[in-house]
Amino acid sequence: MTTPDPAHCAPPSHRLARVLLAVAVVALAGWISFDFLRAILWGAIIAMAIAPLYERLERRWPGGRRAALPGLVTLLVAVLVIAPLTLAAVEAAREVGQLVEWVTMARAHGIPVPPVVDSLPVGSAAITRWWTATLATPDVAAGTIDKANVVVMRHTRLFGADVVRRTVAFVFALLTLFFLLRDRVMLAAEARLAGERLFGVAGEQVAELILLSVRGTINGLVLVGLGEGMVMTVAYYLGGVPHALLFGILTGVAAAIPMGAAVLITLAAVVLAGTGSTIAAIIVGAGGLIFVLIVDHTLRPALIGSTTRLPFLLVLVGILGGVESLGLIGLFVGPAVMAVLVMLWRQFVGERAHEPG
């Protein structure tokens, strides 16, 4: 004789109480872990992005799936993130000595107006007046530097606190990635079962669509970032930009953010103009901005939308709107939400199309 399931025999008031309790517990858990939700999402996004590669590694080394393989992959991800930042920090540290010399010289002798200012097509007179009033003589230069020191010290403290906060979030994201990789089979089975119980067949379709969207976004970001970084590295080198390799690496990394590469290209053009190569700076800046504008608004949305059959406009809205609303993580959440929206719309339209008129 089969024993009836108590969950189905309970009176409606008990079932309602269980639902309310579950909602309250989920809300409380979300509130407690709110500060770590972004880190958890980053870990989940990375896990979804590298899942195909990880499955191949797992088939090749099945004995290390409980600790060694997840730990090795997590360490590799950490190195891929930390290495460019370390390179940038080393290059910046090398420039500190020159900056100290520049400040010392400015206090002792002032900084004369650079000759390149006179060759500017517009604004040379205004820049000359400002430079004369703030840097041209030792007295005004010392006052300007003292004011700048106050601002720099204030922002340094804020920057230090922000670095600590982001470091903690990064470590937590790596921990999340490790456990998601280690227990991915069990978690995938439980998530699939929960989706079927809550939403039926549509739950698995939504999960699959989110996976495809995240992987498509990763492919778009990585391929576009690598392409823009390599092209602009060559352009920086040919144009004579100081530290062309560093600027190229930073441009490739910044390409993950909408208009991030444009900021680095503009900065590189300004640095190049400061060396006196005005024409080369204009060519590098204008050519680079046009190149990035075309790639970011045509090739990247095409790569992201191809995996989920998303219309071009919705991909663009998902990317830009996601970043505007959620920050960098919105790059992945935005297209995923748009993909689910389009799927639900197509299902609704398909169902209505088959209804008798």
WOSULVEN-V509747 format. One record per residue. N is the residue number from 1. RES is the residue in one letter. SS is DSSP state (hx for helix, st for strand, lp for the rest). D_CENTER is the distance of its C-alpha to the mean C-alpha in Angstrom with 2 decimals. Layout:
n res ss d_center
N RES SS D_CENTER
N RES SS D_CENTER
This chain:
n res ss d_center
1 M lp 57.67
2 T lp 54.00
3 T lp 52.81
4 P lp 50.99
5 D lp 47.40
6 P hx 47.56
7 A hx 44.33
8 H hx 46.10
9 C hx 49.42
10 A lp 48.12
11 P lp 49.16
12 P hx 46.68
13 S hx 46.48
14 H hx 45.29
15 R hx 42.64
16 L hx 41.42
17 A hx 41.41
18 R hx 39.30
19 V hx 36.75
20 L hx 36.64
21 L hx 36.36
22 A hx 33.45
23 V hx 31.62
24 A hx 32.42
25 V hx 31.26
26 V hx 27.91
27 A hx 27.43
28 L hx 28.50
29 A hx 26.21
30 G hx 23.21
31 W hx 24.40
32 I hx 24.90
33 S lp 21.51
34 F hx 19.60
35 D hx 17.96
36 F hx 16.68
37 L hx 15.60
38 R hx 11.86
39 A hx 12.38
40 I hx 14.61
41 L hx 12.32
42 W hx 9.68
43 G hx 12.88
44 A hx 14.17
45 I hx 11.32
46 I hx 11.62
47 A hx 15.36
48 M hx 15.59
49 A hx 13.81
50 I hx 16.17
51 A hx 19.16
52 P hx 21.20
53 L hx 21.04
54 Y hx 21.83
55 E hx 24.76
56 R hx 26.25
57 L hx 26.03
58 E hx 27.61
59 R hx 30.44
60 R hx 31.14
61 W lp 31.20
62 P hx 32.21
63 G hx 33.68
64 G hx 30.47
65 R lp 28.62
66 R lp 29.35
67 A lp 27.96
68 A hx 27.88
69 L hx 25.63
70 P hx 22.93
71 G hx 23.12
72 L hx 22.96
73 V hx 19.91
74 T hx 18.08
75 L hx 19.26
76 L hx 18.10
77 V hx 14.48
78 A hx 14.83
79 V hx 16.42
80 L hx 13.83
81 V hx 11.24
82 I hx 14.08
83 A hx 15.98
84 P hx 14.05
85 L hx 13.75
86 T hx 17.44
87 L hx 18.44
88 A hx 17.05
89 A hx 18.85
90 V hx 22.00
91 E hx 22.11
92 A hx 21.70
93 A hx 24.46
94 R hx 26.70
95 E hx 26.52
96 V hx 27.65
97 G hx 31.22
98 Q hx 31.38
99 L hx 30.03
100 V hx 32.74
101 E hx 35.35
102 W hx 34.30
103 V hx 34.60
104 T hx 37.96
105 M hx 39.27
106 A hx 38.21
107 R hx 40.10
108 A hx 43.14
109 H hx 43.47
110 G lp 40.89
111 I lp 38.63
112 P lp 40.41
113 V lp 38.85
114 P lp 37.17
115 P hx 39.23
116 V hx 36.28
117 V hx 36.38
118 D hx 39.80
119 S lp 38.60
120 L lp 35.91
121 P lp 36.99
122 V lp 36.24
123 G lp 35.83
124 S hx 37.62
125 A hx 40.26
126 A hx 37.88
127 I hx 35.75
128 T hx 39.01
129 R hx 40.29
130 W hx 37.13
131 W hx 37.11
132 T hx 40.82
133 A hx 40.43
134 T hx 37.60
135 L lp 37.71
136 A lp 40.86
137 T lp 43.25
138 P hx 43.01
139 D hx 43.70
140 V hx 41.07
141 A hx 38.52
142 A hx 39.15
143 G hx 38.71
144 T hx 35.42
145 I hx 34.12
146 D hx 35.30
147 K hx 33.47
148 A hx 30.28
149 N hx 30.74
150 V hx 30.87
151 V hx 27.59
152 V hx 25.93
153 M hx 27.36
154 R hx 26.18
155 H hx 22.57
156 T hx 22.82
157 R hx 23.78
158 L hx 20.93
159 F hx 18.48
160 G hx 20.21
161 A hx 20.00
162 D hx 16.27
163 V hx 15.87
164 V hx 18.19
165 R hx 16.45
166 R hx 13.02
167 T hx 15.08
168 V hx 16.88
169 A hx 13.89
170 F hx 12.63
171 V hx 16.26
172 F hx 16.59
173 A hx 13.69
174 L hx 15.55
175 L hx 18.78
176 T hx 17.61
177 L hx 16.63
178 F hx 20.06
179 F hx 22.06
180 L hx 20.45
181 L hx 21.31
182 R hx 24.71
183 D lp 25.76
184 R hx 23.94
185 V hx 27.31
186 M hx 28.71
187 L hx 25.65
188 A hx 25.42
189 A hx 29.15
190 E hx 29.06
191 A hx 26.20
192 R hx 28.16
193 L hx 31.34
194 A hx 29.89
195 G hx 28.47
196 E hx 31.88
197 R hx 33.74
198 L hx 31.70
199 F hx 31.08
200 G lp 33.27
201 V hx 32.31
202 A hx 29.60
203 G hx 27.65
204 E hx 27.24
205 Q hx 26.38
206 V hx 23.57
207 A hx 22.16
208 E hx 22.51
209 L hx 20.85
210 I hx 17.76
211 L hx 17.65
212 L hx 18.14
213 S hx 15.49
214 V hx 12.73
215 R hx 14.18
216 G hx 14.53
217 T hx 10.94
218 I hx 10.12
219 N hx 13.11
220 G hx 12.24
221 L hx 8.91
222 V hx 10.77
223 L hx 14.00
224 V hx 13.02
225 G hx 11.09
226 L hx 14.17
227 G hx 16.53
228 E hx 15.42
229 G hx 15.28
230 M hx 18.73
231 V hx 20.31
232 M hx 19.37
233 T hx 20.48
234 V hx 23.80
235 A hx 23.99
236 Y hx 23.41
237 Y hx 26.04
238 L hx 28.52
239 G hx 28.10
240 G lp 28.75
241 V lp 25.58
242 P lp 25.90
243 H lp 23.58
244 A hx 22.56
245 L hx 20.95
246 L hx 18.74
247 F hx 17.73
248 G hx 17.11
249 I hx 14.83
250 L hx 12.79
251 T hx 12.83
252 G hx 11.62
253 V hx 8.58
254 A hx 8.02
255 A lp 8.80
256 A lp 5.47
257 I lp 5.64
258 P lp 9.12
259 M lp 11.73
260 G hx 9.75
261 A hx 12.06
262 A hx 14.91
263 V hx 14.71
264 L hx 15.06
265 I hx 17.79
266 T hx 19.58
267 L hx 19.56
268 A hx 20.94
269 A hx 23.55
270 V hx 24.60
271 V hx 25.05
272 L hx 27.03
273 A hx 29.13
274 G hx 29.92
275 T lp 31.62
276 G lp 33.91
277 S lp 32.56
278 T hx 32.18
279 I hx 32.69
280 A hx 30.24
281 A hx 27.60
282 I hx 28.23
283 I hx 28.05
284 V hx 24.79
285 G hx 23.16
286 A hx 24.61
287 G hx 24.30
288 G hx 20.69
289 L hx 19.72
290 I hx 21.80
291 F hx 20.34
292 V hx 16.67
293 L hx 17.88
294 I hx 19.75
295 V hx 17.19
296 D hx 14.30
297 H hx 16.89
298 T hx 18.99
299 L hx 17.83
300 R hx 14.26
301 P hx 15.63
302 A hx 18.58
303 L hx 16.81
304 I hx 14.86
305 G hx 18.07
306 S hx 20.49
307 T lp 19.99
308 T lp 20.67
309 R lp 22.98
310 L lp 21.07
311 P lp 22.50
312 F hx 20.62
313 L hx 20.72
314 L hx 19.33
315 V hx 16.30
316 L hx 15.70
317 V hx 16.47
318 G hx 14.21
319 I hx 11.08
320 L hx 12.19
321 G hx 13.86
322 G hx 11.19
323 V hx 8.85
324 E hx 12.23
325 S hx 13.40
326 L hx 10.83
327 G hx 7.97
328 L hx 4.25
329 I hx 6.16
330 G hx 8.38
331 L hx 6.96
332 F hx 8.91
333 V hx 11.47
334 G hx 12.57
335 P hx 13.77
336 A hx 15.19
337 V hx 17.16
338 M hx 18.41
339 A hx 19.50
340 V hx 21.46
341 L hx 22.92
342 V hx 24.19
343 M hx 25.62
344 L hx 27.49
345 W hx 28.75
346 R hx 30.05
347 Q hx 31.74
348 F hx 33.34
349 V hx 34.55
350 G hx 35.83
351 E hx 37.74
352 R hx 39.24
353 A hx 40.21
354 H lp 42.33
355 E lp 44.03
356 P lp 47.68
357 G lp 48.26
